[in-house]
Amino acid sequence: MDAQLDDRPLDESQAEDVQLDDGQLDDIQLDDQELEDTLAASLADLVPEAKKVSEDEFVEVVGGALEAVGGTLLFKMCVQNEGEGQHVAAASIGDGGNRQFLLLTLPTGGGALKVETTSRSTNPVAGIAAAYAGLMDVFKTAA
């Protein structure tokens, strides 16, 4: 059935109450694993495996991938984790109550890009992604 949108006001008699149950709400928001897999698959061919990766290259790859899925880069940094240098980026996808936070990590010496939701990540940086996004929301409101 095709629906057509127009500028006519909706007559109250035409309105329908639409109620979604919890199962339908879950379908709307991607589950963590599906979101991680989707983004990781889109990045697989973009990341060099055998060479040092500069911060600019990391930002370019992450920015392109997030743009493709409607995500926003929150912050990026280079950290030492378990004795290995890593580029780390935190990102968000969605708005309001449907917002999900991602952590993308890539060894500075090259290798596979790891994409995970912050709720599943064991990386210490994951804990600050939601707080940072909340702070940015407050700054936008104040501006």
C-alpha positions as CSV (number, residue, x, y, z in Angstrom):
1,M,0.0,0.0,0.0
2,D,1.5,3.3,-1.1
3,A,1.0,6.4,1.2
4,Q,1.1,9.9,-0.1
5,L,2.0,12.8,2.1
6,D,0.5,16.2,1.5
7,D,-0.1,19.5,3.3
8,R,-3.8,19.0,4.1
9,P,-4.6,19.0,7.8
10,L,-5.5,15.6,9.3
11,D,-9.1,15.3,10.2
12,E,-9.5,13.8,13.7
13,S,-11.7,11.1,12.3
14,Q,-8.8,9.9,10.1
15,A,-6.3,9.7,12.9
16,E,-5.4,6.3,14.2
17,D,-3.8,5.5,17.6
18,V,-0.6,3.6,17.0
19,Q,0.9,1.8,19.9
20,L,4.1,-0.1,19.7
21,D,4.9,-2.9,22.0
22,D,8.4,-3.5,23.5
23,G,9.3,-5.9,20.7
24,Q,8.6,-3.4,18.0
25,L,10.6,-0.7,19.8
26,D,13.5,-3.1,20.0
27,D,13.3,-3.6,16.2
28,I,13.5,0.2,15.7
29,Q,16.8,0.5,17.6
30,L,19.6,-1.7,16.3
31,D,21.0,-4.1,18.9
32,D,24.6,-3.6,19.9
33,Q,26.0,-6.5,18.0
34,E,24.2,-5.6,14.8
35,L,25.3,-2.0,15.0
36,E,29.0,-3.1,15.6
37,D,28.9,-5.6,12.8
38,T,27.3,-3.2,10.3
39,L,29.9,-0.4,10.9
40,A,32.8,-2.8,11.1
41,A,31.9,-4.3,7.7
42,S,31.7,-0.9,6.1
43,L,35.1,-0.1,7.4
44,A,36.9,-3.3,6.6
45,D,38.3,-2.3,3.2
46,L,39.2,1.2,4.3
47,V,41.8,0.5,6.9
48,P,45.4,-0.3,6.0
49,E,46.6,-3.4,7.9
50,A,50.3,-3.3,7.6
51,K,51.5,0.3,8.0
52,K,51.5,2.9,10.7
53,V,48.3,4.9,10.8
54,S,48.5,8.6,11.3
55,E,45.8,10.5,13.3
56,D,44.7,12.2,10.1
57,E,44.2,8.9,8.3
58,F,42.3,7.5,11.3
59,V,40.0,10.6,11.4
60,E,39.4,10.4,7.7
61,V,38.4,6.7,7.8
62,V,36.2,7.1,10.9
63,G,34.6,10.3,9.6
64,G,33.7,8.7,6.3
65,A,32.2,5.7,7.9
66,L,30.2,7.7,10.4
67,E,28.9,10.0,7.6
68,A,27.7,6.9,5.7
69,V,25.6,5.8,8.7
70,G,24.5,9.2,10.0
71,G,26.8,9.1,13.0
72,T,28.6,12.0,14.7
73,L,32.2,11.9,15.9
74,L,32.3,13.0,19.5
75,F,36.0,13.0,20.2
76,K,39.2,11.2,19.2
77,M,42.5,10.6,21.0
78,C,45.6,8.5,20.9
79,V,46.2,6.4,24.0
80,Q,48.3,3.6,25.4
81,N,46.2,0.5,26.1
82,E,47.9,-2.7,27.4
83,G,51.3,-1.3,26.2
84,E,50.1,-0.7,22.7
85,G,49.4,2.7,21.1
86,Q,45.8,3.1,19.8
87,H,43.8,5.6,18.0
88,V,40.4,5.8,19.8
89,A,37.3,7.6,18.6
90,A,33.9,7.9,20.3
91,A,30.8,8.4,18.2
92,S,27.1,8.6,18.5
93,I,24.4,7.4,16.2
94,G,20.7,8.4,16.5
95,D,19.1,11.1,18.6
96,G,17.4,11.4,22.0
97,G,16.4,8.1,23.6
98,N,17.5,6.2,20.5
99,R,21.1,7.5,20.7
100,Q,23.8,4.8,20.8
101,F,27.4,5.3,21.5
102,L,30.3,3.6,19.7
103,L,34.0,3.2,20.4
104,L,36.3,2.7,17.4
105,T,39.9,1.7,18.0
106,L,42.8,1.1,15.7
107,P,46.4,0.2,16.7
108,T,48.8,3.1,15.7
109,G,51.0,0.5,14.1
110,G,48.2,-0.7,11.8
111,G,45.9,-3.6,12.0
112,A,42.2,-4.2,12.3
113,L,39.7,-1.5,13.2
114,K,37.6,-2.6,16.2
115,V,34.1,-1.2,16.4
116,E,32.0,-1.8,19.5
117,T,29.2,-0.2,21.4
118,T,30.3,1.6,24.6
119,S,28.0,-0.6,26.6
120,R,29.9,-3.7,25.5
121,S,33.4,-2.2,25.5
122,T,36.0,-2.9,28.2
123,N,38.1,0.0,27.0
124,P,38.3,2.7,29.8
125,V,37.6,5.4,27.2
126,A,34.1,4.0,26.6
127,G,32.9,5.3,30.0
128,I,33.3,8.9,29.0
129,A,31.5,8.9,25.6
130,A,27.9,9.4,27.0
131,A,29.1,12.0,29.5
132,Y,30.9,13.9,26.8
133,A,27.8,13.8,24.5
134,G,25.7,15.1,27.4
135,L,28.1,17.9,28.0
136,M,28.0,18.9,24.3
137,D,24.2,18.9,24.4
138,V,24.3,21.3,27.3
139,F,26.8,23.6,25.4
140,K,24.5,23.6,22.3
141,T,21.5,24.5,24.4
142,A,23.4,27.3,26.1
143,A,24.7,28.8,22.8
